[in-house]
Amino acid sequence: SARAYVLSGRSNAGSSLSEAEAAEADMQEALRLDPVNDINLRTFAQVLIGQNRMEEALERARQAVALNPSSPWNRQALGDVLYRMERWDEAAAPLARACELVRSQTACAFHAVALVMTRHADEARVAAEHAASLPESDQGTYNLACYHALMGQRDQALRLLRRSLELGPLDADETVSDTALASLL
């Protein structure tokens, strides 16, 4: 179990450094050592997202949720995969649950973005207002910027993007979607 934990952490770091093959090999080994660990499954889903292997990532994220449905991070990972697959209606439910469980700006703003994509503007506004009331984070303000960009609120989106950069640098795998910001160009 301890070795699986170390491999999972190393894989997550390798995934961020674009060492996809090594990250995948580490995750395969971690899952062999500890096959019913939801954190390993969630991490493997993130590694697979980085490789654009969405169907496999979806399977791993669903397994993580099945093993630990009370984990907001598992719910957020599942919502992330579904969002990236442009299955926004399906993404909204796990993202709503993640927001409910963790009450973080990141999860709640991500939920607001998914609601915009499902054309539930009123619900999205409520979710975004809730997210804005929570403690700021770099990723959370980025997600709020995406929400405002999608809603056509350019000035607010740009202000939040600047604030996100002030709070800290984002990795590419932490962002909701650069396409959500396309209207700002």
C-alpha positions as CSV (number, residue, x, y, z in Angstrom):
1,S,0.0,0.0,0.0
2,A,2.8,2.4,0.9
3,R,4.6,1.6,-2.4
4,A,1.4,2.2,-4.3
5,Y,1.0,5.6,-2.6
6,V,4.5,6.6,-3.6
7,L,4.0,5.4,-7.2
8,S,0.8,7.3,-7.4
9,G,2.4,10.5,-6.2
10,R,5.3,10.0,-8.6
11,S,2.9,9.4,-11.5
12,N,1.0,12.5,-10.7
13,A,4.2,14.5,-10.8
14,G,5.3,12.7,-14.0
15,S,2.0,13.5,-15.6
16,S,2.5,17.2,-14.9
17,L,6.0,17.0,-16.5
18,S,4.7,15.4,-19.7
19,E,6.3,12.0,-18.9
20,A,3.2,10.2,-20.0
21,E,4.6,6.7,-20.4
22,A,6.4,6.7,-17.1
23,A,3.3,8.1,-15.3
24,E,1.1,5.4,-16.8
25,A,3.6,2.7,-15.9
26,D,3.7,4.0,-12.3
27,M,-0.1,4.0,-12.2
28,Q,-0.4,0.5,-13.6
29,E,2.0,-0.8,-10.9
30,A,0.2,1.2,-8.2
31,L,-3.1,-0.3,-9.2
32,R,-1.5,-3.8,-9.3
33,L,-0.3,-3.3,-5.7
34,D,-3.5,-1.7,-4.4
35,P,-6.3,-2.2,-6.8
36,V,-9.1,-0.9,-4.7
37,N,-7.7,2.5,-3.8
38,D,-9.9,5.3,-5.0
39,I,-7.0,7.8,-4.9
40,N,-5.0,5.6,-7.3
41,L,-7.9,5.3,-9.6
42,R,-8.6,9.0,-9.6
43,T,-4.9,9.8,-10.2
44,F,-4.8,7.3,-13.1
45,A,-7.9,9.0,-14.6
46,Q,-6.0,12.3,-14.5
47,V,-3.0,10.7,-16.2
48,L,-5.2,9.3,-18.9
49,I,-6.8,12.8,-19.4
50,G,-3.3,14.1,-20.0
51,Q,-2.9,11.5,-22.7
52,N,-6.4,12.4,-24.2
53,R,-7.6,8.8,-23.5
54,M,-11.0,10.0,-22.3
55,E,-13.0,6.7,-22.4
56,E,-10.3,5.0,-20.2
57,A,-10.2,8.1,-17.9
58,L,-14.0,8.0,-17.6
59,E,-13.8,4.3,-16.6
60,R,-11.2,5.0,-13.9
61,A,-13.0,8.1,-12.6
62,R,-16.2,6.1,-12.3
63,Q,-14.4,3.3,-10.4
64,A,-13.0,5.9,-8.0
65,V,-16.5,7.2,-7.3
66,A,-17.8,3.7,-6.9
67,L,-15.1,3.0,-4.3
68,N,-15.5,6.2,-2.4
69,P,-18.7,8.1,-3.3
70,S,-18.3,10.6,-0.5
71,S,-15.0,12.0,-1.9
72,P,-15.5,15.4,-3.5
73,W,-12.2,15.0,-5.4
74,N,-13.5,11.8,-7.0
75,R,-16.7,13.5,-8.0
76,Q,-14.8,16.5,-9.4
77,A,-12.5,14.1,-11.3
78,L,-15.6,12.4,-12.8
79,G,-17.1,15.7,-13.7
80,D,-13.9,16.9,-15.2
81,V,-13.6,13.9,-17.5
82,L,-17.3,14.2,-18.6
83,Y,-16.8,18.0,-19.1
84,R,-13.8,17.4,-21.3
85,M,-15.8,14.9,-23.3
86,E,-18.4,17.6,-23.8
87,R,-20.9,15.6,-22.0
88,W,-22.0,18.6,-20.0
89,D,-25.4,17.3,-18.8
90,E,-23.7,14.3,-17.3
91,A,-20.8,16.4,-15.8
92,A,-23.2,18.8,-13.9
93,A,-24.4,16.2,-11.4
94,P,-21.0,15.0,-10.0
95,L,-19.7,18.6,-10.1
96,A,-22.7,19.7,-8.1
97,R,-22.0,17.0,-5.5
98,A,-18.3,17.9,-5.4
99,C,-19.4,21.5,-4.6
100,E,-21.8,20.3,-2.0
101,L,-19.2,18.1,-0.3
102,V,-16.1,20.3,-0.3
103,R,-17.5,23.8,-0.5
104,S,-14.5,25.1,-2.4
105,Q,-14.5,27.9,-4.9
106,T,-12.9,25.6,-7.5
107,A,-15.5,22.9,-7.4
108,C,-18.5,25.3,-7.2
109,A,-17.2,27.5,-10.0
110,F,-16.6,24.4,-12.2
111,H,-20.2,23.4,-11.5
112,A,-21.3,26.9,-12.7
113,V,-19.4,26.4,-15.9
114,A,-21.0,23.0,-16.5
115,L,-24.4,24.5,-16.0
116,V,-23.7,27.3,-18.5
117,M,-22.8,24.6,-21.0
118,T,-26.1,22.8,-20.3
119,R,-28.0,26.0,-20.9
120,H,-29.1,26.4,-17.4
121,A,-28.2,30.1,-17.0
122,D,-30.2,30.8,-13.9
123,E,-28.8,27.8,-12.0
124,A,-25.3,28.7,-13.3
125,R,-25.7,32.2,-11.9
126,V,-26.6,30.9,-8.5
127,A,-23.7,28.5,-8.5
128,A,-21.3,31.2,-9.6
129,E,-22.5,33.6,-6.9
130,H,-22.0,30.8,-4.4
131,A,-18.5,30.1,-5.7
132,A,-17.7,33.8,-5.5
133,S,-18.7,33.8,-1.8
134,L,-16.1,31.1,-1.0
135,P,-12.4,31.6,-0.2
136,E,-10.5,32.5,-3.3
137,S,-8.1,30.1,-5.1
138,D,-6.2,30.4,-8.3
139,Q,-8.1,27.6,-9.9
140,G,-11.4,28.8,-8.5
141,T,-11.0,32.3,-9.8
142,Y,-9.9,30.9,-13.2
143,N,-13.1,28.8,-13.3
144,L,-15.2,31.8,-12.4
145,A,-13.4,33.7,-15.2
146,C,-14.5,30.9,-17.6
147,Y,-18.1,31.2,-16.3
148,H,-18.1,35.0,-16.9
149,A,-16.5,34.6,-20.4
150,L,-19.2,32.1,-21.4
151,M,-21.9,34.5,-20.1
152,G,-20.5,37.3,-22.2
153,Q,-19.2,39.3,-19.3
154,R,-15.8,40.2,-20.7
155,D,-14.7,42.7,-18.1
156,Q,-15.5,40.5,-15.2
157,A,-13.8,37.5,-16.9
158,L,-10.6,39.5,-17.5
159,R,-10.6,40.8,-14.0
160,L,-10.9,37.3,-12.6
161,L,-8.2,36.0,-14.9
162,R,-5.8,38.6,-13.6
163,R,-6.8,37.8,-10.1
164,S,-6.2,34.1,-10.8
165,L,-2.7,34.9,-11.9
166,E,-2.1,36.9,-8.8
167,L,-3.1,34.0,-6.7
168,G,-0.7,31.6,-8.3
169,P,0.3,29.8,-11.6
170,L,-2.1,27.2,-13.0
171,D,-0.9,24.0,-14.6
172,A,-2.6,23.2,-17.9
173,D,-4.3,20.1,-16.4
174,E,-5.9,22.4,-13.7
175,T,-7.8,24.5,-16.1
176,V,-11.5,24.0,-17.1
177,S,-11.1,24.8,-20.7
178,D,-9.3,27.3,-22.7
179,T,-12.2,27.2,-25.2
180,A,-14.4,28.7,-22.5
181,L,-12.2,31.8,-22.8
182,A,-12.3,32.0,-26.6
183,S,-14.7,34.9,-26.5
184,L,-12.0,37.0,-24.8
185,L,-9.6,37.0,-27.8
